[in-house]
Amino acid sequence: MSREEDIVEEVVETATADLVPPPVHGTFSPFRYPVFRAIWIANLFSNLGSTLQGVGAAWLMTELTPSHQLVALVQASATVPIMLFGVFAGAIADNFDRRIVMLAAQIGMLVVSAALAIMAYAGWLTPFLLLAFTLSVGTGTALNSPAWQASVRQQVDHDKLPQAIALNSISFNIARSIGPAVGGLLISLWNVSFAFAINAVSYVGLICVLLWWKPEARQINRRPILPAVATGLRFCFGNRPLRRLLIRGFALGFSLAAYQGLLPAVINDSMQGTEIDFGIMLGLFGIGSIVTAPFIGKIRRMLGLEGILALGSAMFVFSFSLVAVAHELIYALPAAFVAGMAWVLILTTLNTAVQLRSPDDILGRCLSIYQAVTFGGMALGAWTWGALADWRDLAFALHAASIFLIVSFVVLRFLAPLPRLGEGVLRPT
């Protein structure tokens, strides 16, 4: 190799020694792939339906019970299955055709959501029955998520993977910005059963696209589920960069759950708001995420992994503090927008970091372990902050979450520092 070629190679390696390779053709380049585009559009409508159901379930629980803990558990019930079953779902995603796994999960969630709509329309739901339904939908999400995220590599080229992950995040957050306001309007004009029914219908489009998609068969080294899970666990916890990412994901998930888990109670109790107010707050959260998502790569290259998570954590502390003291909706609106920005900064950064450090043959397991740890932290956090709110009050719980977020970030900055830029990043073979 000539000296000139050495210099060129060194420049390329320096340019790509980041969490993600720099965009080759811009943020929206994955839309040039018809399969990615079709799945993205169908998934957008599915995310919109899921958001409607989430809004309806959270608000319905405030009407079924005065317990802040049960209200927070609505959010936890969507994440507990990811913690309990997600690791096995990752092994399933690696052992079988990921498209078939996604189809099975989508059909299952359609059936459960339809049953939930019927039960709500008939007025047969109780707090614990509602939690059972949200747990069931969460189980479908746990099965679907590793297969869906791992399948992105079958939809776009490797150099478009970071942009594709960011676009999937934008899809989710577009639904978050539109869905809550629509959900609040539907609940006020009709009732929660209508929102649940729309969610059931929203699965149909994605099911049709998955039936149409015929991805190139990948080589599968099928292993029994338990040994496959053990292999994934050994890799994730034996790999220093991934292990540190998992620790930080758990701590952040535990803290951030206070916002999502307690917001319905804050709107209903502290602000004496309506379902429309709740929808507006969630909508602004989604808008904040959408505005921020296209710039995550640039922000990450400027601040590094530790810097971008420090920024997101500081923004959440601001949001917690503002929501805790605001007694009117108008004063809480900036908190929702900032929290949405912080949410996408933190979770997209962690997700991308894990994907780029995971081998393809165990990618589903690595992603499912990351999700199990992070969403397990969220589920435990939602239960904890809800219990604190019942013990003292909502403001106390939100301030406690702020303090925990600050202390845990400072401590883990030294005990579990995030990987250096480029550390552990795998190159395509």
C-alpha positions as CSV (number, residue, x, y, z in Angstrom):
1,M,0.0,0.0,0.0
2,S,1.4,3.4,-0.9
3,R,1.9,6.3,1.5
4,E,-0.9,8.2,-0.1
5,E,-3.3,5.2,0.4
6,D,-2.2,5.0,4.0
7,I,-3.0,8.6,4.6
8,V,-6.4,8.2,2.9
9,E,-7.2,5.1,5.1
10,E,-6.1,6.9,8.2
11,V,-8.4,9.9,7.4
12,V,-11.3,7.6,6.8
13,E,-10.8,5.7,10.0
14,T,-10.5,9.0,12.0
15,A,-13.7,10.2,10.4
16,T,-15.6,7.1,11.3
17,A,-14.2,6.6,14.8
18,D,-17.4,7.8,16.3
19,L,-20.5,6.2,17.7
20,V,-21.8,6.0,14.2
21,P,-20.4,6.5,10.7
22,P,-21.1,9.9,9.3
23,P,-24.1,10.1,7.1
24,V,-23.3,9.1,3.5
25,H,-26.3,10.7,1.8
26,G,-28.1,12.5,4.5
27,T,-30.6,11.7,7.3
28,F,-33.3,10.6,4.9
29,S,-31.3,8.4,2.6
30,P,-32.8,5.1,3.9
31,F,-36.1,6.2,2.3
32,R,-34.5,5.3,-1.1
33,Y,-35.0,1.6,-0.1
34,P,-38.6,0.6,-1.0
35,V,-38.8,-2.0,1.7
36,F,-37.6,0.3,4.4
37,R,-40.0,3.0,3.2
38,A,-43.0,0.7,3.2
39,I,-42.3,-0.7,6.6
40,W,-41.6,2.8,8.0
41,I,-45.0,4.2,6.8
42,A,-46.9,1.1,8.0
43,N,-45.1,1.3,11.3
44,L,-45.9,5.0,11.7
45,F,-49.6,4.2,11.6
46,S,-49.1,1.3,14.0
47,N,-47.2,3.6,16.4
48,L,-50.0,6.1,16.1
49,G,-52.5,3.4,17.2
50,S,-50.3,2.3,20.1
51,T,-50.0,5.9,21.2
52,L,-53.8,6.2,21.2
53,Q,-54.1,3.1,23.3
54,G,-51.5,4.3,25.7
55,V,-53.2,7.6,26.2
56,G,-56.6,5.9,26.6
57,A,-55.3,3.3,29.1
58,A,-53.4,5.9,31.2
59,W,-56.4,8.2,31.4
60,L,-58.9,5.4,32.0
61,M,-56.9,4.3,35.0
62,T,-57.1,7.8,36.6
63,E,-60.9,7.4,36.4
64,L,-60.9,3.8,37.7
65,T,-58.8,4.5,40.8
66,P,-57.3,7.3,42.9
67,S,-54.0,5.4,43.4
68,H,-51.0,7.1,41.9
69,Q,-49.1,3.8,42.0
70,L,-51.7,2.0,39.8
71,V,-51.7,4.9,37.4
72,A,-47.9,4.7,37.1
73,L,-48.2,0.9,36.7
74,V,-50.0,1.4,33.4
75,Q,-46.7,2.7,32.0
76,A,-44.8,-0.1,33.8
77,S,-47.1,-2.8,32.5
78,A,-46.0,-2.0,29.0
79,T,-42.4,-2.4,29.9
80,V,-42.4,-5.3,32.4
81,P,-42.8,-7.9,29.6
82,I,-39.8,-6.5,27.9
83,M,-37.8,-7.1,31.1
84,L,-39.2,-10.6,31.7
85,F,-39.5,-12.0,28.2
86,G,-37.3,-9.7,26.1
87,V,-34.2,-11.8,26.4
88,F,-36.0,-14.9,25.1
89,A,-37.6,-12.8,22.4
90,G,-34.1,-11.9,21.2
91,A,-33.1,-15.5,21.0
92,I,-36.3,-16.2,19.0
93,A,-35.4,-13.3,16.6
94,D,-31.9,-14.9,16.1
95,N,-33.2,-18.4,15.7
96,F,-36.1,-17.8,13.3
97,D,-37.1,-15.7,10.3
98,R,-37.4,-12.2,11.9
99,R,-40.3,-11.4,9.5
100,I,-42.3,-14.3,10.7
101,V,-41.6,-13.4,14.3
102,M,-42.8,-9.9,13.7
103,L,-46.0,-11.2,11.9
104,A,-46.8,-13.4,14.9
105,A,-46.4,-10.6,17.3
106,Q,-48.5,-8.1,15.3
107,I,-51.4,-10.6,14.9
108,G,-51.3,-11.3,18.6
109,M,-51.4,-7.6,19.5
110,L,-54.3,-7.1,17.1
111,V,-56.4,-9.8,18.8
112,V,-55.6,-8.5,22.3
113,S,-56.3,-4.9,21.4
114,A,-59.6,-5.8,19.8
115,A,-60.6,-7.6,23.0
116,L,-59.6,-4.6,25.0
117,A,-61.8,-2.3,22.9
118,I,-64.8,-4.6,23.3
119,M,-64.3,-4.9,27.1
120,A,-64.0,-1.1,27.4
121,Y,-67.1,-0.5,25.3
122,A,-69.1,-2.9,27.5
123,G,-67.8,-1.2,30.7
124,W,-66.3,-4.4,32.1
125,L,-62.8,-3.1,32.8
126,T,-61.4,-2.9,36.3
127,P,-58.0,-1.5,37.3
128,F,-56.4,-4.9,37.4
129,L,-58.1,-6.2,34.3
130,L,-56.8,-3.1,32.4
131,L,-53.3,-3.9,33.7
132,A,-53.7,-7.4,32.4
133,F,-54.5,-6.2,28.9
134,T,-51.7,-3.7,28.8
135,L,-49.3,-6.5,30.1
136,S,-50.6,-8.7,27.2
137,V,-49.9,-6.0,24.6
138,G,-46.5,-5.4,26.2
139,T,-45.7,-9.1,25.8
140,G,-46.4,-8.7,22.1
141,T,-44.2,-5.7,22.0
142,A,-41.4,-7.6,23.8
143,L,-41.6,-10.4,21.1
144,N,-41.7,-7.9,18.2
145,S,-39.1,-5.4,19.2
146,P,-35.8,-7.4,18.9
147,A,-36.9,-8.9,15.6
148,W,-38.0,-5.5,14.2
149,Q,-34.9,-3.6,15.3
150,A,-32.5,-6.4,14.1
151,S,-34.4,-6.6,10.7
152,V,-33.3,-3.0,9.9
153,R,-30.0,-4.5,8.7
154,Q,-32.0,-6.5,6.1
155,Q,-33.7,-3.4,4.9
156,V,-30.8,-1.0,4.3
157,D,-27.1,-1.1,3.7
158,H,-24.8,-1.1,6.7
159,D,-23.6,2.5,6.1
160,K,-27.3,3.7,6.3
161,L,-28.0,1.9,9.6
162,P,-27.6,4.9,11.9
163,Q,-29.8,7.0,9.7
164,A,-32.4,4.2,9.6
165,I,-32.4,3.9,13.4
166,A,-32.9,7.7,13.7
167,L,-35.8,7.6,11.1
168,N,-37.5,4.8,13.1
169,S,-37.2,7.0,16.1
170,I,-38.7,9.9,14.2
171,S,-41.6,7.6,13.2
172,F,-42.3,6.8,16.8
173,N,-42.1,10.4,17.8
174,I,-44.3,11.7,15.0
175,A,-46.9,9.3,16.4
176,R,-46.2,10.7,19.9
177,S,-46.8,14.2,18.7
178,I,-50.1,13.5,16.8
179,G,-51.5,10.6,18.8
180,P,-51.9,12.1,22.2
181,A,-53.9,15.1,21.0
182,V,-56.0,12.9,18.7
183,G,-56.5,10.4,21.6
184,G,-57.6,13.1,24.0
185,L,-60.1,14.4,21.4
186,L,-61.5,10.9,20.8
187,I,-61.8,10.2,24.5
188,S,-63.6,13.5,25.1
189,L,-66.0,13.0,22.1
190,W,-66.6,9.3,22.5
191,N,-64.7,7.1,25.1
192,V,-61.6,5.1,25.4
193,S,-63.0,2.1,23.6
194,F,-62.8,4.1,20.3
195,A,-59.1,4.7,20.8
196,F,-58.6,1.0,21.6
197,A,-60.5,0.0,18.5
198,I,-58.4,2.3,16.3
199,N,-55.2,0.7,17.7
200,A,-56.5,-2.7,16.8
201,V,-57.1,-1.6,13.2
202,S,-53.7,0.0,13.0
203,Y,-51.9,-3.3,13.1
204,V,-53.5,-4.4,9.8
205,G,-51.3,-2.2,7.5
206,L,-48.0,-3.5,9.0
207,I,-49.2,-7.1,8.8
208,C,-50.0,-6.6,5.1
209,V,-46.5,-5.0,4.5
210,L,-44.8,-7.9,6.3
211,L,-46.8,-10.4,4.2
212,W,-45.6,-8.6,1.1
213,W,-41.9,-8.3,2.1
214,K,-39.7,-11.2,1.0
215,P,-36.3,-10.5,2.5
216,E,-33.2,-12.4,1.4
217,A,-32.8,-15.5,3.5
218,R,-30.1,-15.1,6.1
219,Q,-27.9,-17.8,7.5
220,I,-29.3,-18.9,10.9
221,N,-27.2,-20.9,13.3
222,R,-30.2,-22.2,15.3
223,R,-29.6,-23.2,18.9
224,P,-31.9,-24.2,21.8
225,I,-33.4,-21.1,23.4
226,L,-31.8,-21.3,26.8
227,P,-28.2,-21.9,25.5
228,A,-28.8,-19.1,22.9
229,V,-29.9,-16.8,25.7
230,A,-26.8,-17.7,27.7
231,T,-24.6,-17.0,24.8
232,G,-26.1,-13.5,24.4
233,L,-25.8,-12.8,28.2
234,R,-22.2,-13.9,28.2
235,F,-21.3,-11.7,25.3
236,C,-23.2,-8.6,26.6
237,F,-21.9,-8.8,30.1
238,G,-18.4,-10.0,29.1
239,N,-18.0,-7.1,26.6
240,R,-16.8,-4.1,28.5
241,P,-18.4,-1.4,26.2
242,L,-21.7,-3.2,26.1
243,R,-21.7,-3.9,29.9
244,R,-21.2,-0.2,30.6
245,L,-24.0,0.8,28.2
246,L,-26.4,-1.7,30.0
247,I,-25.6,-0.3,33.4
248,R,-26.1,3.3,32.2
249,G,-29.3,2.3,30.4
250,F,-30.8,0.7,33.6
251,A,-30.0,3.8,35.7
252,L,-31.4,6.2,33.2
253,G,-34.5,4.1,32.6
254,F,-35.2,4.0,36.3
255,S,-35.0,7.8,36.6
256,L,-36.8,8.8,33.4
257,A,-39.8,6.6,34.3
258,A,-41.0,9.2,36.7
259,Y,-42.0,11.5,33.9
260,Q,-44.0,9.0,31.8
261,G,-45.4,7.2,34.9
262,L,-46.6,10.2,36.9
263,L,-47.7,12.6,34.1
264,P,-51.4,11.4,34.0
265,A,-51.7,11.8,37.7
266,V,-50.1,15.3,37.6
267,I,-52.5,16.5,34.9
268,N,-55.5,15.0,36.6
269,D,-54.7,15.9,40.2
270,S,-52.2,18.7,40.5
271,M,-53.4,20.7,37.5
272,Q,-57.1,19.6,37.5
273,G,-56.7,19.1,33.8
274,T,-58.7,17.1,31.2
275,E,-57.8,14.3,28.7
276,I,-57.2,17.1,26.2
277,D,-54.6,18.7,28.4
278,F,-53.0,15.3,28.8
279,G,-52.9,14.9,25.0
280,I,-51.4,18.3,24.6
281,M,-48.5,17.5,27.0
282,L,-47.8,14.2,25.3
283,G,-48.0,15.8,21.9
284,L,-45.5,18.5,22.8
285,F,-43.2,15.6,24.1
286,G,-43.4,14.0,20.6
287,I,-42.8,17.3,18.8
288,G,-39.7,17.9,20.9
289,S,-38.4,14.4,19.9
290,I,-39.1,15.0,16.2
291,V,-37.3,18.4,16.2
292,T,-34.2,16.9,17.9
293,A,-33.9,13.5,16.1
294,P,-32.4,14.7,12.8
295,F,-29.6,16.5,14.7
296,I,-28.5,13.7,17.0
297,G,-25.6,12.6,14.9
298,K,-24.1,16.1,14.8
299,I,-24.7,16.7,18.5
300,R,-23.1,13.3,19.3
301,R,-20.0,14.1,17.3
302,M,-19.7,17.5,19.1
303,L,-20.3,16.2,22.6
304,G,-19.4,12.5,22.6
305,L,-21.4,9.8,24.3
306,E,-20.9,11.1,27.8
307,G,-21.7,14.6,26.8
308,I,-24.9,13.9,25.0
309,L,-26.3,11.8,27.9
310,A,-25.2,14.6,30.4
311,L,-27.2,17.1,28.3
312,G,-30.2,14.8,28.1
313,S,-30.1,14.2,31.9
314,A,-29.9,17.9,32.6
315,M,-32.9,18.5,30.4
316,F,-34.9,15.9,32.3
317,V,-34.0,17.4,35.6
318,F,-35.4,20.7,34.3
319,S,-38.6,19.0,33.2
320,F,-39.1,17.1,36.4
321,S,-38.6,20.2,38.5
322,L,-41.0,22.3,36.4
323,V,-43.8,19.7,36.3
324,A,-43.4,19.3,40.1
325,V,-44.2,22.9,40.8
326,A,-46.6,23.8,37.9
327,H,-50.2,24.0,38.8
328,E,-51.5,25.2,35.5
329,L,-51.0,23.6,32.1
330,I,-49.5,26.7,30.5
331,Y,-46.5,26.6,32.8
332,A,-45.8,22.9,32.3
333,L,-45.7,23.0,28.5
334,P,-42.0,23.8,28.2
335,A,-41.3,20.8,30.4
336,A,-43.0,18.5,27.9
337,F,-41.1,19.8,24.9
338,V,-37.8,19.7,26.7
339,A,-38.5,16.2,28.0
340,G,-39.2,15.0,24.5
341,M,-35.9,16.4,23.2
342,A,-34.0,14.7,26.1
343,W,-35.8,11.4,25.6
344,V,-34.8,11.0,22.0
345,L,-31.2,12.2,22.7
346,I,-30.7,9.5,25.4
347,L,-32.5,6.5,24.0
348,T,-31.5,6.9,20.4
349,T,-27.9,7.3,21.5
350,L,-28.0,4.1,23.7
351,N,-29.8,2.1,21.0
352,T,-27.4,3.0,18.2
353,A,-24.4,2.4,20.5
354,V,-25.6,-1.1,21.3
355,Q,-26.5,-2.0,17.6
356,L,-23.1,-1.0,16.3
357,R,-21.3,-3.0,19.0
358,S,-23.2,-6.2,18.5
359,P,-22.4,-9.1,16.0
360,D,-25.1,-9.8,13.5
361,D,-25.6,-13.5,14.5
362,I,-26.5,-12.5,18.1
363,L,-27.9,-9.0,17.3
364,G,-31.4,-9.8,18.4
365,R,-30.2,-11.1,21.7
366,C,-28.0,-8.1,22.3
367,L,-30.8,-5.7,21.6
368,S,-33.3,-7.7,23.7
369,I,-30.9,-7.7,26.6
370,Y,-30.4,-4.0,26.3
371,Q,-34.2,-3.4,26.2
372,A,-34.8,-5.8,29.1
373,V,-32.3,-3.9,31.2
374,T,-33.4,-0.4,30.2
375,F,-37.2,-1.0,30.2
376,G,-36.8,-3.1,33.3
377,G,-35.3,0.0,35.0
378,M,-38.3,1.9,33.7
379,A,-40.8,-0.6,35.1
380,L,-39.1,-0.6,38.5
381,G,-38.8,3.2,38.4
382,A,-42.5,3.6,37.6
383,W,-43.5,1.4,40.5
384,T,-41.0,3.2,42.9
385,W,-42.0,6.8,41.9
386,G,-45.7,5.9,42.1
387,A,-45.2,4.4,45.6
388,L,-43.4,7.6,46.7
389,A,-46.2,9.7,45.3
390,D,-48.8,7.7,47.3
391,W,-46.6,8.0,50.4
392,R,-45.9,11.7,50.2
393,D,-47.1,13.5,47.1
394,L,-46.4,13.9,43.3
395,A,-44.1,16.8,43.7
396,F,-41.9,14.9,46.2
397,A,-41.7,11.9,43.9
398,L,-40.7,14.1,40.9
399,H,-38.0,15.9,43.0
400,A,-36.7,12.6,44.2
401,A,-36.4,11.4,40.6
402,S,-34.4,14.5,39.8
403,I,-32.0,13.9,42.7
404,F,-31.6,10.2,41.8
405,L,-30.8,11.1,38.2
406,I,-28.1,13.6,39.2
407,V,-26.5,11.4,41.8
408,S,-26.6,8.2,39.6
409,F,-25.1,10.0,36.6
410,V,-22.2,11.5,38.6
411,V,-21.4,8.2,40.3
412,L,-21.7,6.1,37.2
413,R,-19.6,8.6,35.2
414,F,-16.7,7.2,37.2
415,L,-17.8,3.6,37.9
416,A,-19.2,2.8,34.5
417,P,-17.9,5.4,32.0
418,L,-19.4,5.2,28.5
419,P,-17.3,3.7,25.7
420,R,-14.9,6.1,24.0
421,L,-15.8,7.2,20.5
422,G,-15.3,4.2,18.3
423,E,-14.5,1.8,21.1
424,G,-16.0,-1.6,20.4
425,V,-17.7,-0.5,17.2
426,L,-17.9,-3.5,14.7
427,R,-17.2,-3.1,11.0
428,P,-19.2,-5.0,8.4
429,T,-17.6,-8.2,7.2
